[in-house]
Amino acid sequence: MPDSVDTVKGTTERRKGEHVDIVINEDVKSRINYWDDISLVHSALPEVDFDDISTEVRFLGRKIAAPLIISGMTGGFEKAHDINKNLAEAASELQIPMGVGSQRAALENSELEYTYSIVADYDIPLRIANIGAPQLIKQGEKRAYGIEDAKAAMEMIDAHLLAIHLNCLQEVVQPEGDRRATGTLRAIQSISRALPVMAKETGAGIGASVASKLKDAGVRAIDVGGLGGTSWSAVEAYRAERKGDGVGQRLGETYRNWGIPTPVSIIQSRVGLPLVATGGIRTGLDTARALCLGASAAGIAGALIKQASESKQAVLAELRNIIEELRVAMFLTASPTVQRLGRRECIITGPTKEWLNL
Ligand SMILES: Cc1cc2nc3c(=O)[nH]c(=O)nc-3n(C[C@H](O)[C@H](O)[C@H](O)COP(=O)(O)O)c2cc1C
């Protein structure tokens, strides 16, 4: 069947629902969590009171209460409205940034805007819109998105920042994926001239040369979205299995652990831009490890989706645990502020060390 606009609409909506369902109900994590290779060094004499530890930071000029970002996950179907609402309520209560998932579904069908725009009803210090880099390039019959679409995505959620996601791994293992990638950097550059853009990988990481190219293209921040957490290849393997597509299943399983580990990605992407460490963050200790390596904030997706599908209280409880764990790491490393934590020593072992000795 030709890929008409109507099939694009229906397929995108259905796919988004399947993704959330699979991430909640199946094991889709990559096999290694590289954050366990990073150790912070204990200080027996912190010379600071626990109650004086402050997690407050500025990120891209906005004051946020903790260096944590709820990474873009969803939108485009009814249940996604409730998920985004639960996440937005928690982000507003805790005063931390949040992103929405790819807004393509609503850019194609305005009836779905409400599933994203709900986040604009809340006082969130940094709202992050989301479009896919593959959509910036003409793919078969599908038109390429330009500045006007990017602006529309930002306006839809009254965003402060636009994430352009890079997801070649997912597109190439997905039977209906967009496989043209020539011209991506130029398209990102042209949007970055007009709008504040954060380049964002989605689980396969950013290496040194890509980070430099993105900086030269004018992005304001990089979310390295590295290997170690949700594996989109694993998600697509489950989708293929459910459809009885053996070829797709095999491809997804083969590439389940493909990518640059998140801690490696943070170290390699230190090109002078604010970095977000997303990919496998489960705890406040992981967050502290990321900050110690040079990230400005840690992003969390998979570890919050189940709670987000339940209630605002469940999201809040998990995030409060993470913030408390972060404060403990700051106390035990004698770091009263996040800036101080960023200057602390950390020890790198295991596969992450091997990666860095490339
Ligand atoms: C259910 C779900 C849907 C996602 N959808 C998007 C998306 O639409 N756009 C995007 O940029 N990233 C998306 N992501 C990727 C996350 O933002 C993040 O980069 C990735 O999951 C790695 O983080 P994690 O290990 O904490 O899950 C999604 C993640 C999940 C779990």
The ligand as an SDF file (V2000), in Angstrom:
LIG
                    3D

 31 33  0  0  0  0  0  0  0  0999 V2000
    8.2180    4.6810   25.9820 C   0  0  0  0  0  0  0  0  0  0  0  0
    9.3280    5.5370   25.4360 C   0  0  0  0  0  0  0  0  0  0  0  0
    9.0930    6.3260   24.3250 C   0  0  0  0  0  0  0  0  0  0  0  0
   10.0950    7.1600   23.8190 C   0  0  0  0  0  0  0  0  0  0  0  0
    9.8210    8.0050   22.7650 N   0  0  0  0  0  0  0  0  0  0  0  0
   10.7310    8.9400   22.3920 C   0  0  0  0  0  0  0  0  0  0  0  0
   10.4030    9.9390   21.4480 C   0  0  0  0  0  0  0  0  0  0  0  0
    9.2980    9.9800   20.9040 O   0  0  0  0  0  0  0  0  0  0  0  0
   11.3450   10.8630   21.1360 N   0  0  0  0  0  0  0  0  0  0  0  0
   12.5920   10.8490   21.6970 C   0  0  0  0  0  0  0  0  0  0  0  0
   13.4100   11.7290   21.4340 O   0  0  0  0  0  0  0  0  0  0  0  0
   12.9410    9.8820   22.5680 N   0  0  0  0  0  0  0  0  0  0  0  0
   12.0400    8.9380   22.9400 C   0  0  0  0  0  0  0  0  0  0  0  0
   12.3850    7.9890   23.8620 N   0  0  0  0  0  0  0  0  0  0  0  0
   13.8080    7.8370   24.2450 C   0  0  0  0  0  0  0  0  0  0  0  0
   14.1540    8.4310   25.5910 C   0  0  0  0  0  0  0  0  0  0  0  0
   13.9740    9.8200   25.6300 O   0  0  0  0  0  0  0  0  0  0  0  0
   15.6100    8.0660   26.0060 C   0  0  0  0  0  0  0  0  0  0  0  0
   16.5110    8.7070   25.1530 O   0  0  0  0  0  0  0  0  0  0  0  0
   15.9030    6.5720   25.9600 C   0  0  0  0  0  0  0  0  0  0  0  0
   14.7770    5.8060   26.3610 O   0  0  0  0  0  0  0  0  0  0  0  0
   17.0780    6.2030   26.8740 C   0  0  0  0  0  0  0  0  0  0  0  0
   16.7950    6.5410   28.2300 O   0  0  0  0  0  0  0  0  0  0  0  0
   16.3780    5.4390   29.3330 P   0  0  0  0  0  0  0  0  0  0  0  0
   17.4670    4.4180   29.3420 O   0  0  0  0  0  0  0  0  0  0  0  0
   16.2670    6.2310   30.6140 O   0  0  0  0  0  0  0  0  0  0  0  0
   15.0710    4.8660   28.9200 O   0  0  0  0  0  0  0  0  0  0  0  0
   11.3890    7.1620   24.4060 C   0  0  0  0  0  0  0  0  0  0  0  0
   11.6250    6.3340   25.5170 C   0  0  0  0  0  0  0  0  0  0  0  0
   10.6190    5.5270   26.0400 C   0  0  0  0  0  0  0  0  0  0  0  0
   10.9330    4.6780   27.2330 C   0  0  0  0  0  0  0  0  0  0  0  0
  1  2  1  0
  2  3  1  0
  2 30  2  0
  3  4  2  0
  4  5  1  0
  4 28  1  0
  5  6  2  0
  6  7  1  0
  6 13  1  0
  7  8  2  0
  7  9  1  0
  9 10  1  0
 10 11  2  0
 10 12  1  0
 12 13  2  0
 13 14  1  0
 14 15  1  0
 14 28  1  0
 15 16  1  0
 16 17  1  0
 16 18  1  0
 18 19  1  0
 18 20  1  0
 20 21  1  0
 20 22  1  0
 22 23  1  0
 23 24  1  0
 24 25  2  0
 24 26  1  0
 24 27  1  0
 28 29  2  0
 29 30  1  0
 30 31  1  0
M  END
$$$$
